[in-house]
Amino acid sequence: MQFLSRWDGQRLSATIRGIPLVDGLPVDEIASENWQPSRGDLALPVLTLDEAAFAANRDLFLRWCKSAGVAVAPHAKTPMSPELARSLRAAGAWGTTVANIQQAAVLLASGERRLLLANEIGGLASGRRLGALLRAYPDVEFHAFADSPAAVAALAEAARIAERGDLSVLVELGAGRAGARDRTAIEATIAAVLAADRLVLGGIATYEGAAATADAEETMRAIAALLERTIETFAMVRAAAPQRPLIMSAGGSAYFDVVARALAPGAQADDNATVILRSGALFFADHGIYARAFAEIDRRGGLLINGARHSASDSFRPALSLWAEVLSRPEAGLAIAGFGMRDASFDQGLPVPLRVFRDGVEQQGLATQLAVTRLNDQHAFLSVAPEAALAVGDIIAFGISHPCTCLDRWRVILALDADGVVTRALPTQFG
């Protein structure tokens, strides 16, 4: 989905989408160019990050975490940007979450040294690959999931190859995705870890988002049941590892308030356990799936921070915008914009027109008269109200739904300041 251009960490290539035809521009000179997507300075389409919104979301969520008695290891799979992962950790995140060995390699190479691999890795061949990676980084604090003796065996192979005697295993229980389904499977996984020479029980893990259904009430019942099983599993792991510091990890996702209320009291009572959420996309927020999730959180009582209640919908700010140009007005009521499925997420809702610019000047109210109705590979179809004076060459800023499946389409995200000027380039490193 990307041009096969190379990002070498020092200079921008004109073949990277969004970059004007200035091949070889030093990265540290980007801000001096004063590029603005609203003026058409960039090669559209382009994905941008509102620096202030991202920082505000980060600071808000970290304050909430501290107040709720939980920590967070933001999931790096959302942007796969080492620079953003580093900024979250520097602001107070416990560590970083990855989904597979390839992502772990990227983050380790960038300097991260506390990782949760929130997934099973596969079989013995994957264990050998992980072991070779960990052998190159002997100082990393590393935790990985296992939901069966077979998964434990793969991690034991990794520990053997890495020559580690303390590889931490989180016993995963689950619903709807990976994770042990019953007590027998949990007991077998715990026993396999205890029997392995180089592994240690590091705690338990789950992903509550996999229990969600189309029915809101059924979803809440399913998540409550899963979290109750999580607490029971933690007691089993604690009994098997009475002295070790343990982790209780859950995704956080759209239900971080529910997770914290369920798990934090147990960790506090244990006095040697930490609840670690793995939320990643909410730092970006959006105009779709997370906007709906924040509204649900508000219906559950909002964000409680140091005794004060805050509206999640009003507090989190969408940080990503997709910019595209109007290419054609082929018939009344229709416009074609220059982006498509190769550029934007569409699995959780189509992009939403936010602002329209003509010659760098915002056309007030025009965006409300537009709607994206469908996407081709590189074309967006917009319905246009009869009275809307949308013209070829107008530039539209769109809000997206589901940051994870939008960011993975981009090799570089361009950061914007409060005036909409490009301040820096953030390279992504998706496999």
N, C-alpha and C positions, 0 to 999 in steps of 0.2 A: 504493500500500500504506500510505500515511500519511494522517492528517487534513490538510486544507489549511490548517493554521494557520501563522502566521508567527513565525519566530524572529528577533528584532531585535537579538540580542546583549546586551540589557540586562535584559529581564524575561522570566519564564516565562509561557507561556499555558496556561490550564487545558485547552485543546483538544489539547495535545501529549500523546501517550500516555504514561502512567506518572505524570503530574503530578496531584496532588490538585486539588480545585476551589478554587484560590486564585489566580485569574487576576491577573496583573500583579505577582507576587512578584519583587522585585529579585534578580538572580542572586547578588549577593554576600551575600544573606541566607539562602541555601538551607541552609547548615550549621546556622544557628541554629534551624531547624525540627526538627532531630533526627529526621527521617523514617527509619523502618526498614521495608523491605519485608517482613521476617519478622513484623512486627506488623500488617500490613495497612494501613499509613499511606499507601501509594501506590495509585494507580489501576492495578490489575493487568490484563493482564500488563505487565511492565517488564523492560528489559534493564539489567543493572548491570555495572560494572567494578570489580574488586578492585584498588584503588590499589597496595597492597603487592605483589601478585602481578605486576602489570604492571611496576612498577619493578624487581622482582627479575629478571624475564625480560629486561628491557632491559639491566640492568647485566651480567647473565651473558653475554648474546650479544655485547655490546660488548667485554667482556674476552676472550671467545673470538676475536672478529675480530682484535683486536690481537695476540693470541698466534699466530694462524694467518697473519698477514701480509696480511690483506684489510681492506677497508672495506665499509661498508653504506650504501646510500641506501634506507631503508625505503619500501616501496610504500604510498603514501597511499590507494590504492583500497580497502584493507582497511577502515579506519574512516571515511575522508574527513572527518577531524577535524583542522582546522588546529592546534588546541591540542595534540593528541597528536603531530602531525608536528613541531611546534616543540619539544616536550619531548624527542623523540628526537634531534633535531639538537643541542639544547643539551647533551645528555648525551654527545655525541661522534660522532653519525652524520655521514657525509661530506656528505649532502644528502638530497634527497627524490625518490622516483620517482612518476610519474603514468602513466596509461594512455592519456590522450587530451587534446585541447585544452581541453575543458571542465574537467577536473581541474586542468590547468595553470593555468587562469584563477583557480580557487579558491585554489590555493596561492600564486600570485603576489600576489593581492589580500591574502592574509594575511601577506605579508612574506617568504616564502621566496625565495631568490635563487640557488639552485643546484639545478637540476632535470634529471633524466633522464626523457625521454618515451620509455618503453619499448615502443614500438609504431611501426608505420608510420602516417602520418596520413591517407592517402588521396591524392586527386588535387590538381589545381591550385586548385580552389575551397577545399579544406582548407588548402592552402598560403597562400592569401590570408588566411584566417581566422587562421592561426597568425601570419602576418606582422603583422597588425593588433594582435594581442595582444602580440607581442614589441616592437613599436614603442612601446607604452605602458610597457615596462619595459626600458629600454636597459641597465640595470646587471645583468641576470640572466645567469648562466652557464648555458647551455642546451645539452643534448645530445639528439639524436633518432636513431631507428633508420631505416635504409634497407636494403632487400634487393633493389633493382632500379633501373635507370636511371629508371624512372617515379617511384619513390619519391623518388629524388634530385631529380628535376625539381620535385616538390612542395615540397621543402625549399628548393631554390634560389629558388622563387617567394616563400616565406616570408621568406628573407633579403633579397630585393629589396624587398619591401614594408616590412620592418622597417629597411631601410637599414643592415644589418649586414654586415660583411665577414669574420666569423669564426664563422658558425654551424657548430657541431660535429656531424658525422655519424658515428654508430657503424654499421659494416657488420654487419648481422645475418645470421647463418647459423642454420639451424634444421632441425628434424625434427618432423613432426606438426602444426606450426602455421605461422606466418609464418617467414621467414628463407630466404636463398639456399640452394639445395639442392646445388649443385655448384661446382666451381672456375670454370667458365665464367661462371656468374651472379655469383660473387664478384668476378672480374676486371672484369666489366662495371660492377658497382656502384662499385668503386674508381675505375675510369677516369672514370665520370660525375662523381664527386665532384671529382676532380682537374681536370676540364674546366670546372667551375662556378666563376664568378668569386668568389662570396661564401661558398663553403663550404670547410670544412677537414676533413681526416680526423681524427676524434677517437678512433678505436679500433675495437673489435669488440664484439659482443654475441651472446648466445644465451639460450635458455631450456630448460634440461635437463628440466624437469618435463613438457614436451610429448613427450619421448621415452619416458615411462613407459608400461608395459603392465600387464596383469593378472598377468603372470608376473614374479616378483621377479628371477630370474636374468637373464631376457631384458632387463628394465629396466636392470640394471646394465651389461650389455654395450652396450645402445643408448646409455646416457649416456656410457660410456667412449669410445665411437666418436665421439659428438658433441663431447666435450671435446677429443679428439685433433684433430678438424677445426678446432675453435676455436683451438687452438694454431697449427695450420698457417696459418689465416687471419690470425692476429695477425702472423705472420712476413711475410705478404704486405703487410699494412698498414704494418708497420714499414719494409719496404723502400721503400714509396711515400712515407713520411713519416719520414725518418731522424732528424730533430731534435725532433719534437714530443713533448710528454708525451701518452701514450696511455692509454686506459681498456680494460680487459678486464672485461666485465660479464656476469654470469650471474644467474639468478633466485635461486639459493640454495634456496628452497622446502624440500622435505623432504630434500634432498641437499646441504645446504650444506657438510658435511664432505667429501664426495666432490669437489665443485667446488673447494674451497680446496686440497686435496691436489694436484689436477691443474693448477690455474692459477697458484697463488702462486709456485712455483719459477721459472716463466718470467718473471713480472713482476719478481721480485727479480733475476734474471740480466740483464734488460733495463736495470734501474736508472733507467728513465724511464717506468715504467708502473705503474698501480694497478689491482688487482683490486677491483671494486665489486659486491657482492651486492645484490640488490633485495628481500630477505626482508622481509615485512611481517606476515603472519598469525602467525608464531611468537612475536611479542611478546605475543600474547593467549593462545597455546596453546589447547587444548581437550580435550574428553573423547572425541574420535573420531579424525579423520584425522591430527591432529598427535600425539595420544597414540600412535597406531600408528607414526607416523614416528619419534618419539623412541625407541621400542622398537627399531626397525630400526637407528637410529644406535648404540644401545648394543650391538647385535649386531655392528656394524662396529668396535667398540672404544671407543665413548663420546666424550665431549668432552675433548680434550687442551688444557689451559690452563696455559701456563708449565711444561710437563713433568708436570703432575699430571692424572690421568684422573678425569673426573666422569661420573656417569650422567645422560644427557639426560632420561630419564623421571623421575628423582628431582629434577632441578634445575629444569626448567621447570614452572611452575604455571599451571593454567587460570585465566584472569582474568575470564571472562565467565560470568554466571549469568542465566538467564531465570526470572522469578518469576511464578507463576500460582496461581489459587485453584481448589479443587475445587468444581465447580458442581453435580454430580449424582452419586448412586450409584444408577443406575436398575435395576441387577440385580446379583446376586451375581457377584463376580469382575471387575466393571467400574466404572471411575470416569471421569467426563468432567471434564477440566480446561480452564480458560478461556484457551487459546492455540491457535494452529494454524499453517498454512502462511504466513499473513500476518505471523507474528511470529518464526518460528524457521527456521533452515536445516534442510534434510532431504535434500539432494543427496548428502551423504557420511555419512549415518547419522542416526537419530532422536535427539532429546534424551534425556538420561539423568537420572532422578530422583536427586538428591544428598542433600537434607535436607527434612524435613517439620516445619512449625511449626503449633501450635494455640494461639491466644491469646498469640502471641509466645514460646511455650516449645517448644524442639525436642523432637520425638518420636523418641527414640533408636531406631535400627534399623528404623524404619518404611519409609524410602526403599528399603531393600534388598528389600522385598517388593512393589515396584512396577516396572512397565516400560511405556514408551510403545510401543504397537503400530501406531498409524497416526494420521494427521492429516487433518482437514478444514480448510477455510479458517480457522475460528476455534475449533475444538474439537480437543482431544487426547484420544485413547482410551488409557486405562491399564488394563492387566491388574493385578488386585489379588489377592494371595495370600489363601486362605480365612481365615487367622488374622489378617490385617492389619486393624487398627481405624481405617481411613481414613474421615474424616467430611467431609460437606459443610462448606465454609468453611475447611478446612485449607489452608495455603499451602505450596507446594512450590517449592524451588529446583532448577532443572534445569541440567545441563551440556549444552553444545552441541557439535556437530561442524561444522567449517569456518567460522571466524570471518567470512570475506569475505561469504558469502551469508546470514549472520545480521545482521551490523551494517547492511547496506544496507536493512534493513526498518525502521530506527529513525531518527527525526529528532533524538532526544536520548538519550544514554547517561547514566545516573546513576552517579557514582562513590561507592564505599563505603569506609569506613575499616575497621580491624581488628575493630571491634565491630559492623559491619554497618550503620552509620549513614551516611546520604547526606551527602557533603562538598561536592559540586559537580555541575553539569550540564555535559556535554560535547556541544555541538551537532554534528551531522554535516551535511555539505553534498553529498549525492548529487544528481545531476542530476534 
